[in-house]
Amino acid sequence: MYGMTDIHNKPRRGTDGTGSAVSVRGLVKHYGETKALDGVDLDVREGTVLGVLGPNGAGKTTLVRCLSTLITPDSGTAVVAGYDVVRQPRQLRRVIGLTGQYASVDEKLSGYDNLYMIGRLLDLTRKESRSRADALLERFSLTEAAKRPARTYSGGMRRRLDLAASMIGSPAVLYLDEPTTGLDPRTRNEVWEEVKRMVREDGVTVLLTTQYMEEAEQLASELTVIDRGRVVAGGGIGELKAKVGGRTLRIRPADPAQLRPTAAALDEAGLTGLATTTVDTDAGTVLVPILSDEQLTAVVGTLTARGITLADIATELPSLDEVFLSLTGHRASTPDTATTTTTETTEYEGAAA
Amino acid sequence: MSATAVKAPPSAPAPQPTKDQADARIGLRGHIRHTGALVRRNLLWIKQDAESMFDAVLMPIIFTLLFVYVFGGSVGQALGGGRDEYIQYVIPGLMAMMGMNMAMGVGTGFNQDFQTGVMDRFRSLPIGRSSVMLAKIVVELLRMLIATTILLVVALIIGFSVESVLGLLAAVGLAMVFGIALMWIFLTMGVVMKSAQAIQGMGFLVLMPLQFGSSIFAPTQSMPGWLQAFTDYNPLSSLADAARGLMNGGQPVAHDVWVTLGWSVALTLVMAPIAIHKFRTKT
């Protein structure tokens, strides 16, 4: 996808011979009755980005916290860059970077002081820490703001500083835990660009958790969908997109009575990819998963031939809910998902595309 | 319902670590380096936020003036002298108290680190968990030294006389040793309790009776028997009496010094492992 194979000639760190930088088997973490992780298996191939997609409370953050030694799993094994998460936590901490909704920088310290401190904590010499901090500030376009306390930074600058902080030790594996949650679309694109660059230029392996299909699509080559602590689907992005339908066409017939006939017409014409149409009576729309522009044209042609007048037509990327619906046959488990995952329209493609 | 393509079936063999089996140890130099970097961080905080030094700077001034001029006359009379007599009495006691109030600050500061997520960053770095706590203690001791210095300057201005410089240094040292022991309690609270406010509230609730139910501010002879029974075993009385003996001379201090040291060692031995364990296992 996005230069996943274009890793220059960087020596790869953390190979285990099988090409997996992260290997997880049967990982379990229960909090009382809550099964945060209920036997998770996954692999991240070296130098690639694995997207872990799931709603709030699916266990994404627990997974990242287990893999970064912040919590100890109840059972199961996880090997990251050749080190066992439970038995070799100190070694492991040397080769990972963590950025996310929870792990962050010290707001009272300047950007420079944050990076310098982390350098020292990673056993770089004073001189190395200084030059590494300066280099990363430069790279993440923070030189101007280097001396200001981090609390004065904008959201985007904060995330860039977070990323810089996790890169101080040149980690082999980087965990990004919902890196763009709460960011506006423009800033989100900025962060995506930086992540792509880190994969491309530093050859870092990334495990990304996200609630957004679009984010997974932008950054990941493979995807693992989790729900209630279990893996419910996994595979290449293209493969899953084919199942989910890539994009969704939202059609609003001028006459609400035409809703079902519209859906039926499209199903009959076999124009719905691998899935079927969904009728959203409340919104007065029909949702059609589509895979190509030709298909879009064909849909319009079919409806015109049937004499159905359209009031509105729009393409959307599937929301997390829709992904879940098509992959698992049930809705994402948390009731508040509908409000936290807004449907993302193609309107913002940004610099990334 | 589409088929789920779970990549690795549960039957797949558990991955084995490929790097050397033993986990790395952090050497003493590493610990010192890490603690140093974190001390620097906490000092930068103070530079950023000078108001956080208000307690260390103002408390000794306000408490000294308050106690000496409000109670000094009458308690001094009871001691068989006047205000001057009370100054000699209360200043060593206030010095003992500084350690307590500073110790509370270490807990609230530590707690705030958990709220902001910077602690997760630290915990994902290859450093000893104890370094994070030691750095807090070092900085808090520095604040305590500043508070003690200010207290002594104010005391000298209003007429306190130091009988023995060596004794004074010994008293400061003793107060710090006891302060460190208390800090472990507050560090534990910093890990366990939900908010900095809760720690502060709880701290006051425990500290107030301990401080006033001791020989810090007034001799205990005139207190009722049941209270005396408490004050006699209150380590703060021992610390205050020891500091008083060391600074003013003229009374045997060995017993109080040993009792204070005993309390300090016992508290540290019990609380430090608990604090580190709670920190390590915090989720």
HADDOCK unambig.tbl for C-alpha pairs under 7 A between the chains (distance, minus, plus):
assign (segid A and resid 16 and name CA) (segid B and resid 18 and name CA) 5.91 0.50 0.50
assign (segid A and resid 23 and name CA) (segid B and resid 15 and name CA) 6.33 0.50 0.50
assign (segid A and resid 25 and name CA) (segid B and resid 10 and name CA) 6.84 0.50 0.50
assign (segid A and resid 25 and name CA) (segid B and resid 14 and name CA) 5.86 0.50 0.50
assign (segid A and resid 26 and name CA) (segid B and resid 10 and name CA) 6.43 0.50 0.50
assign (segid A and resid 41 and name CA) (segid B and resid 8 and name CA) 5.87 0.50 0.50
assign (segid A and resid 41 and name CA) (segid B and resid 10 and name CA) 6.88 0.50 0.50
assign (segid A and resid 42 and name CA) (segid B and resid 7 and name CA) 6.60 0.50 0.50
assign (segid A and resid 42 and name CA) (segid B and resid 8 and name CA) 6.18 0.50 0.50
assign (segid A and resid 68 and name CA) (segid B and resid 124 and name CA) 6.04 0.50 0.50
assign (segid A and resid 69 and name CA) (segid B and resid 124 and name CA) 6.58 0.50 0.50
assign (segid A and resid 70 and name CA) (segid B and resid 123 and name CA) 6.41 0.50 0.50
assign (segid A and resid 70 and name CA) (segid B and resid 124 and name CA) 6.45 0.50 0.50
assign (segid A and resid 70 and name CA) (segid B and resid 283 and name CA) 6.74 0.50 0.50
assign (segid A and resid 71 and name CA) (segid B and resid 283 and name CA) 5.64 0.50 0.50
assign (segid A and resid 77 and name CA) (segid B and resid 14 and name CA) 6.40 0.50 0.50
assign (segid A and resid 77 and name CA) (segid B and resid 15 and name CA) 6.90 0.50 0.50
assign (segid A and resid 78 and name CA) (segid B and resid 15 and name CA) 6.93 0.50 0.50
assign (segid A and resid 79 and name CA) (segid B and resid 15 and name CA) 6.31 0.50 0.50
assign (segid A and resid 79 and name CA) (segid B and resid 16 and name CA) 6.79 0.50 0.50
assign (segid A and resid 79 and name CA) (segid B and resid 17 and name CA) 5.93 0.50 0.50
assign (segid A and resid 82 and name CA) (segid B and resid 17 and name CA) 4.87 0.50 0.50
assign (segid A and resid 82 and name CA) (segid B and resid 18 and name CA) 4.81 0.50 0.50
assign (segid A and resid 82 and name CA) (segid B and resid 19 and name CA) 5.37 0.50 0.50
assign (segid A and resid 83 and name CA) (segid B and resid 17 and name CA) 4.98 0.50 0.50
assign (segid A and resid 83 and name CA) (segid B and resid 18 and name CA) 6.71 0.50 0.50
assign (segid A and resid 83 and name CA) (segid B and resid 19 and name CA) 6.00 0.50 0.50
assign (segid A and resid 84 and name CA) (segid B and resid 17 and name CA) 5.37 0.50 0.50
assign (segid A and resid 87 and name CA) (segid B and resid 23 and name CA) 6.87 0.50 0.50
assign (segid A and resid 88 and name CA) (segid B and resid 22 and name CA) 6.90 0.50 0.50
assign (segid A and resid 88 and name CA) (segid B and resid 23 and name CA) 4.63 0.50 0.50
assign (segid A and resid 90 and name CA) (segid B and resid 23 and name CA) 6.35 0.50 0.50
assign (segid A and resid 90 and name CA) (segid B and resid 24 and name CA) 6.11 0.50 0.50
assign (segid A and resid 90 and name CA) (segid B and resid 126 and name CA) 5.17 0.50 0.50
assign (segid A and resid 91 and name CA) (segid B and resid 23 and name CA) 6.11 0.50 0.50
assign (segid A and resid 91 and name CA) (segid B and resid 24 and name CA) 5.86 0.50 0.50
assign (segid A and resid 93 and name CA) (segid B and resid 124 and name CA) 5.75 0.50 0.50
assign (segid A and resid 93 and name CA) (segid B and resid 125 and name CA) 5.26 0.50 0.50
assign (segid A and resid 93 and name CA) (segid B and resid 126 and name CA) 5.06 0.50 0.50
assign (segid A and resid 94 and name CA) (segid B and resid 125 and name CA) 6.70 0.50 0.50
assign (segid A and resid 94 and name CA) (segid B and resid 126 and name CA) 5.71 0.50 0.50
assign (segid A and resid 102 and name CA) (segid B and resid 117 and name CA) 4.97 0.50 0.50
assign (segid A and resid 102 and name CA) (segid B and resid 120 and name CA) 6.99 0.50 0.50
assign (segid A and resid 103 and name CA) (segid B and resid 117 and name CA) 4.85 0.50 0.50
assign (segid A and resid 103 and name CA) (segid B and resid 118 and name CA) 5.82 0.50 0.50
assign (segid A and resid 103 and name CA) (segid B and resid 120 and name CA) 4.97 0.50 0.50
assign (segid A and resid 103 and name CA) (segid B and resid 121 and name CA) 5.07 0.50 0.50
assign (segid A and resid 104 and name CA) (segid B and resid 117 and name CA) 5.45 0.50 0.50
assign (segid A and resid 104 and name CA) (segid B and resid 118 and name CA) 5.08 0.50 0.50
assign (segid A and resid 104 and name CA) (segid B and resid 121 and name CA) 6.21 0.50 0.50
assign (segid A and resid 105 and name CA) (segid B and resid 118 and name CA) 5.41 0.50 0.50
assign (segid A and resid 106 and name CA) (segid B and resid 118 and name CA) 5.75 0.50 0.50
assign (segid A and resid 108 and name CA) (segid B and resid 45 and name CA) 6.16 0.50 0.50
assign (segid A and resid 108 and name CA) (segid B and resid 48 and name CA) 6.75 0.50 0.50
assign (segid A and resid 109 and name CA) (segid B and resid 44 and name CA) 6.89 0.50 0.50
assign (segid A and resid 109 and name CA) (segid B and resid 45 and name CA) 6.88 0.50 0.50
assign (segid A and resid 117 and name CA) (segid B and resid 37 and name CA) 5.78 0.50 0.50
assign (segid A and resid 120 and name CA) (segid B and resid 34 and name CA) 6.71 0.50 0.50
assign (segid A and resid 120 and name CA) (segid B and resid 37 and name CA) 6.21 0.50 0.50
assign (segid A and resid 121 and name CA) (segid B and resid 34 and name CA) 5.20 0.50 0.50
assign (segid A and resid 121 and name CA) (segid B and resid 37 and name CA) 6.76 0.50 0.50
assign (segid A and resid 121 and name CA) (segid B and resid 127 and name CA) 6.60 0.50 0.50
assign (segid A and resid 122 and name CA) (segid B and resid 125 and name CA) 6.99 0.50 0.50
assign (segid A and resid 122 and name CA) (segid B and resid 126 and name CA) 6.63 0.50 0.50
assign (segid A and resid 231 and name CA) (segid B and resid 6 and name CA) 6.78 0.50 0.50
assign (segid A and resid 232 and name CA) (segid B and resid 4 and name CA) 6.13 0.50 0.50
assign (segid A and resid 232 and name CA) (segid B and resid 6 and name CA) 6.94 0.50 0.50
assign (segid A and resid 233 and name CA) (segid B and resid 4 and name CA) 4.75 0.50 0.50
assign (segid A and resid 233 and name CA) (segid B and resid 5 and name CA) 5.22 0.50 0.50
assign (segid A and resid 233 and name CA) (segid B and resid 6 and name CA) 5.47 0.50 0.50
assign (segid A and resid 234 and name CA) (segid B and resid 5 and name CA) 5.28 0.50 0.50
assign (segid A and resid 234 and name CA) (segid B and resid 6 and name CA) 5.20 0.50 0.50
assign (segid A and resid 234 and name CA) (segid B and resid 7 and name CA) 6.01 0.50 0.50
assign (segid A and resid 235 and name CA) (segid B and resid 5 and name CA) 6.55 0.50 0.50
assign (segid A and resid 235 and name CA) (segid B and resid 7 and name CA) 6.65 0.50 0.50
assign (segid A and resid 326 and name CA) (segid B and resid 1 and name CA) 6.82 0.50 0.50
assign (segid A and resid 327 and name CA) (segid B and resid 1 and name CA) 6.51 0.50 0.50
assign (segid A and resid 327 and name CA) (segid B and resid 2 and name CA) 5.61 0.50 0.50
assign (segid A and resid 328 and name CA) (segid B and resid 1 and name CA) 5.56 0.50 0.50
assign (segid A and resid 328 and name CA) (segid B and resid 2 and name CA) 6.42 0.50 0.50
assign (segid A and resid 329 and name CA) (segid B and resid 1 and name CA) 4.63 0.50 0.50
